[in-house]
Amino acid sequence: MSQAWTLAELAPEQLALVDEAERTLDTDIVMVYRPARWGTVDEETIAAQGLHPVELDAVQLECLLGLEKMVGGVVVAYRRDLD
């Protein structure tokens, strides 16, 4: 059975950490996902919004891994294409 994903519900202090990560990593959007029985997020939906995962270096990946522990979800950094 494949894993389904939904956007995580975050407390204000967790949202502040995500905002800080967006600025620190110089990305357009950082999203936090959690597994769910019925997912609300898929690759096609994200791509349709012009969002693509950002390639990160080792230090940036460490930052995201630390953030994942603090917010209790899977964190993905995106860049938005403005075509």
Phi and psi in degrees as GROMACS dihedral restraints (atoms count N, CA, C in turn):
[ dihedral_restraints ]
;  ai    aj    ak    al  type     phi  dphi    fc
    3     4     5     6     1   -76.8    20    10
    4     5     6     7     1   157.2    20    10
    6     7     8     9     1   -83.2    20    10
    7     8     9    10     1   134.0    20    10
    9    10    11    12     1  -101.7    20    10
   10    11    12    13     1   150.1    20    10
   12    13    14    15     1  -129.0    20    10
   13    14    15    16     1   148.3    20    10
   15    16    17    18     1  -138.1    20    10
   16    17    18    19     1   158.2    20    10
   18    19    20    21     1   -66.4    20    10
   19    20    21    22     1   137.0    20    10
   21    22    23    24     1   -75.6    20    10
   22    23    24    25     1   142.5    20    10
   24    25    26    27     1   -87.0    20    10
   25    26    27    28     1   122.3    20    10
   27    28    29    30     1  -116.6    20    10
   28    29    30    31     1   146.7    20    10
   30    31    32    33     1   -74.4    20    10
   31    32    33    34     1   160.2    20    10
   33    34    35    36     1   -53.3    20    10
   34    35    36    37     1   -40.0    20    10
   36    37    38    39     1   -69.3    20    10
   37    38    39    40     1   -30.4    20    10
   39    40    41    42     1   -72.2    20    10
   40    41    42    43     1   -38.8    20    10
   42    43    44    45     1   -61.6    20    10
   43    44    45    46     1   -37.7    20    10
   45    46    47    48     1   -62.4    20    10
   46    47    48    49     1   -38.2    20    10
   48    49    50    51     1   -65.9    20    10
   49    50    51    52     1   -39.1    20    10
   51    52    53    54     1   -65.8    20    10
   52    53    54    55     1   -43.0    20    10
   54    55    56    57     1   -59.0    20    10
   55    56    57    58     1   -42.6    20    10
   57    58    59    60     1   -63.4    20    10
   58    59    60    61     1   -39.8    20    10
   60    61    62    63     1   -63.5    20    10
   61    62    63    64     1   -40.2    20    10
   63    64    65    66     1   -59.3    20    10
   64    65    66    67     1   -43.2    20    10
   66    67    68    69     1   -69.7    20    10
   67    68    69    70     1   -43.8    20    10
   69    70    71    72     1   -65.0    20    10
   70    71    72    73     1   -41.9    20    10
   72    73    74    75     1   -86.7    20    10
   73    74    75    76     1    -5.3    20    10
   75    76    77    78     1    54.5    20    10
   76    77    78    79     1    50.2    20    10
   78    79    80    81     1  -112.6    20    10
   79    80    81    82     1   165.5    20    10
   81    82    83    84     1   -79.7    20    10
   82    83    84    85     1   -43.4    20    10
   84    85    86    87     1  -145.3    20    10
   85    86    87    88     1   137.5    20    10
   87    88    89    90     1  -117.3    20    10
   88    89    90    91     1   124.6    20    10
   90    91    92    93     1  -115.2    20    10
   91    92    93    94     1   148.7    20    10
   93    94    95    96     1  -117.8    20    10
   94    95    96    97     1   127.5    20    10
   96    97    98    99     1  -116.0    20    10
   97    98    99   100     1   153.6    20    10
   99   100   101   102     1  -132.8    20    10
  100   101   102   103     1   148.5    20    10
  102   103   104   105     1   -65.5    20    10
  103   104   105   106     1   147.9    20    10
  105   106   107   108     1  -147.2    20    10
  106   107   108   109     1   156.1    20    10
  108   109   110   111     1   -64.8    20    10
  109   110   111   112     1   -42.3    20    10
  111   112   113   114     1  -120.3    20    10
  112   113   114   115     1   105.2    20    10
  114   115   116   117     1   -72.5    20    10
  115   116   117   118     1   150.9    20    10
  117   118   119   120     1  -118.0    20    10
  118   119   120   121     1     2.5    20    10
  120   121   122   123     1  -128.0    20    10
  121   122   123   124     1   134.9    20    10
  123   124   125   126     1  -142.9    20    10
  124   125   126   127     1   164.9    20    10
  126   127   128   129     1   -58.4    20    10
  127   128   129   130     1   -39.3    20    10
  129   130   131   132     1   -64.2    20    10
  130   131   132   133     1   -39.6    20    10
  132   133   134   135     1   -63.9    20    10
  133   134   135   136     1   -44.2    20    10
  135   136   137   138     1   -65.2    20    10
  136   137   138   139     1   -46.9    20    10
  138   139   140   141     1   -63.4    20    10
  139   140   141   142     1   -35.4    20    10
  141   142   143   144     1   -63.6    20    10
  142   143   144   145     1   -23.4    20    10
  144   145   146   147     1   -89.7    20    10
  145   146   147   148     1     6.8    20    10
  147   148   149   150     1    77.1    20    10
  148   149   150   151     1    20.1    20    10
  150   151   152   153     1  -101.2    20    10
  151   152   153   154     1   136.3    20    10
  153   154   155   156     1  -135.8    20    10
  154   155   156   157     1   136.9    20    10
  156   157   158   159     1   -56.7    20    10
  157   158   159   160     1   141.3    20    10
  159   160   161   162     1   -88.5    20    10
  160   161   162   163     1   138.5    20    10
  162   163   164   165     1   -77.1    20    10
  163   164   165   166     1   127.3    20    10
  165   166   167   168     1  -116.9    20    10
  166   167   168   169     1   151.9    20    10
  168   169   170   171     1   -84.7    20    10
  169   170   171   172     1   177.7    20    10
  171   172   173   174     1   -59.4    20    10
  172   173   174   175     1   -40.8    20    10
  174   175   176   177     1   -66.9    20    10
  175   176   177   178     1   -41.7    20    10
  177   178   179   180     1   -65.5    20    10
  178   179   180   181     1   -39.7    20    10
  180   181   182   183     1   -62.3    20    10
  181   182   183   184     1   -39.0    20    10
  183   184   185   186     1   -60.2    20    10
  184   185   186   187     1   -41.2    20    10
  186   187   188   189     1   -58.7    20    10
  187   188   189   190     1   -47.1    20    10
  189   190   191   192     1   -65.6    20    10
  190   191   192   193     1   -39.0    20    10
  192   193   194   195     1   -62.8    20    10
  193   194   195   196     1   -40.2    20    10
  195   196   197   198     1   -64.5    20    10
  196   197   198   199     1   -40.8    20    10
  198   199   200   201     1   -63.8    20    10
  199   200   201   202     1   -39.6    20    10
  201   202   203   204     1   -56.8    20    10
  202   203   204   205     1   -40.9    20    10
  204   205   206   207     1   -65.9    20    10
  205   206   207   208     1   -36.5    20    10
  207   208   209   210     1   -75.5    20    10
  208   209   210   211     1   -30.3    20    10
  210   211   212   213     1  -105.6    20    10
  211   212   213   214     1    -8.3    20    10
  213   214   215   216     1    68.8    20    10
  214   215   216   217     1    38.9    20    10
  216   217   218   219     1  -152.9    20    10
  217   218   219   220     1   179.8    20    10
  219   220   221   222     1   -92.7    20    10
  220   221   222   223     1   126.4    20    10
  222   223   224   225     1  -107.8    20    10
  223   224   225   226     1   133.2    20    10
  225   226   227   228     1  -130.4    20    10
  226   227   228   229     1   131.8    20    10
  228   229   230   231     1   -95.9    20    10
  229   230   231   232     1   133.7    20    10
  231   232   233   234     1  -123.3    20    10
  232   233   234   235     1   154.2    20    10
  234   235   236   237     1  -116.7    20    10
  235   236   237   238     1   139.7    20    10
  237   238   239   240     1   -98.0    20    10
  238   239   240   241     1   128.6    20    10
  240   241   242   243     1   -82.8    20    10
  241   242   243   244     1   129.8    20    10
  243   244   245   246     1  -110.1    20    10
  244   245   246   247     1    68.5    20    10
